[in-house]
Amino acid sequence: MLAGCADALSTVHPAGPAADAIATLWWVMLIGACLIFLLVMALLALAFRRSGGGGERIWLVGMGLAFPLTVLAALLAYGLVIGERLSPGDRPDLVTVRAEGRQWAWRFSYPDAPGLVTDGVLHIPAGTPVDVEVTTIDVIHSFWAPRLAGKLDAIPGHVNVLRIEAREPGEYAGVSAEYSGPGYLDHRFTVIAHDADGWTAFVRGVTP
């Protein structure tokens, strides 16, 4: 249980704007679910009293239906807003990279640096939105760096785009969150976010 508290692969320890939005959505959903659960338990306890009063029946029906529906509708609307916020849009400072999955490794390439390829390590600039073009050469994999963004499937013959961003330079863990054969548990990668000078050096082929 304590292993689940580590922040390396934790969605509630965000390190970028997309991950922030997902973490906030998680907390809001948790609070909403707890409120509904507490109300249902209160109604259940009240029902066991069996006083039979007409006022209580109105309260049970009203709160038992109106409150959960209101909370669920609010959570749905909020989830839709967050989903739209996570949709990639045009940005003048946008960087594009390509992630190619296979059993059981990730290979990354960089249009800004033709011919530059890294295995198992994705390099990005910190403080800049990065569109990751995710694909695979064999079976379905799932690209996921929890502290930077949500996860996205890599599908053979298709290119899906996931926007990630790291607020600060550093290393961030990533995994393939999709069963793809007996080696999938070790199907991991690392995202290294560079400062401006480090990113320039990387693109020029200078190993940091």
N, C-alpha and C positions, 0 to 999 in steps of 0.2 A: 504493500500500500504506500509506503514511503517513497518508492521509486516514482510513483505518479506525481509527487510533489516537485520533482526536479524541473527546472525551467527550460532545459535545452530543447525539449519538444513540447512545450506547454503552450496551448492557445490562450491561456489567461496570463501570460507574461509577454505581451506584444512588444515588438521592437520596430514597428512601422505603422503607417496610417491604415492600411488595409487590415492588418492584424488587430489594430486598435478597435476598428469598427466591429470586427467579428467577436472580439472579447466583450465589448459593450453589449452586443446583441445577446451573447450567452448569459451575461449577468441579468439583463432585463428579462429574458425568457425564464431564468431560474426564479427570479423574484415573483414573476407572474404565476408560475406553476405553484410556488409555495403558497401564495395568497389563495389560489383556487383550492389547494389541498386543505389548508386550514379552514376555509369556509365549509367545505364538504364534511370535514370531521365535526365541525360545530353543528351543522345540520343533522348529521347522523346522531350525535349525542342528544340533540333536541328531540329527534324522532323517537328515541328510546324512552323519553319521558311519557309519551302518549297521553298528553293532557287533553287532546282532542279539540282544543279551542279553534274557532273559525279564524281568528286573527293569526294564530300560529300557522295555519294552513296557507293563508295568503303570504305570510312571510317566507315560509318554506318554498312555495312555488316561485314567488317573485325573486328571492335571493338565490334560490337554487338554479334558476334559469338565467335571470337577467345579469347577475354579477359574473358568472363564468363566461357567458356569451360576450359581454362587454370587454372583459379582460382579454379573451381570445381574439376578438376583433382588433383590439388595440395592438396586441402582439403581432398579428398578421400584418397590419398596416406598417408597423415599425420595421418588421422584417423585409417588406417590399421596398421600403425607403433605403434600408441598408444595402439591399441587393442592387438597387440602381446606382448607389454611390460606389459600389465595387466594380461596376462595369467600366472597362477600359475606354478612355476617351483620348482625344488628341492633346498632346502636350508638347511645347516647343523644345523642352529639355529631355525628351523621351529617349531612352536607350533600349535597343532590341538585342536579345541574345536567343540562342536556339538550344533546346534541351532534347537530346535523343536518348530514349530509354532502350534497354535491351536486357536479356537475362544474363547477369544481374548486375548491371552497371549503368552509369549515366555518362554521356559524352556531351560536352558543351562547346559551341562555336560562337563566334562573335563577328557579325557583319561589319562592325567598325574596324575590325582587324582581320582581314581575309587571310585564311590559312592558319590562324591561331585556334588551337583546339586544346581543351583540357578534359581530363578524365576524372570523374568523381569530385571535382571541385568547380563550382560556378563562381566566377568573379564578377562583381557588380560595383558601380560607384555608390557610395553612401549619399543619402539625401537626395537621390534622383530616382524617379519612377522608371522601372525596368519592365518591359514586356518580354515575357519568356514564351517563346514559341515551342510548345510541347508536342512531341511526336514519339513514335516508337518503330523499331524495325521488325519486331516479332509479335508478342502478345500485348494485351492491355496492361499498362502500368499506371501508377498514380504519382504525380509530382506534388510534394508537400513539404514546405518549410514553414512549420506552424507559427513561428514568431514573426514571420514576414507577410503571410497571406494565407488564404484558404488553399484547398487542394484541387487539382485538376487532373482528369484522366488523360493519359497518353494513349491514343488509339491508332492502330496501324492504318496508314493511308490518309490520315487526317492531321491537321495542325491546329491545335487549340491554344489560345493565348491567355496567359495568366499574368496580371500585373502585380509585381512585388516592389517593395521599397524598404530599405533599412535606414532608420534615422541616423544611426551612428556607425562608424567603422567598427568592424569586428567579425567574428565567425559565428555562423548560425547553422544549426543542424537541420538536415532534410532527410526524408525517407520516401520510399515508394509505399504508399498505404493501400496497396492492392495485391491480393494473392496472385502470384504469377509463376508459381512453381516452388520446388523445395528450397531454393536459394533466396527467397524473397525477404527473409528476416535480415539478411545482410545487404539488402539493396538500399544502400544509404549514400548520401552525398553531403558535402559541406558548401555553404555559401559564404564567400569572403567578400565583405563590403570594404572598399578602399576609400581613403580620403582622396581629394582631387589630385594630388601629386602621385599617389599610389596608382590610381586608375590610369592616369596618363602614361605612367611608366609601364603598366601592364599592357595597355593597348599597343605601345611601341615595341613590345616584346622583351622588355627588361623585367626579369624575374625579381619580384619584391624580396 
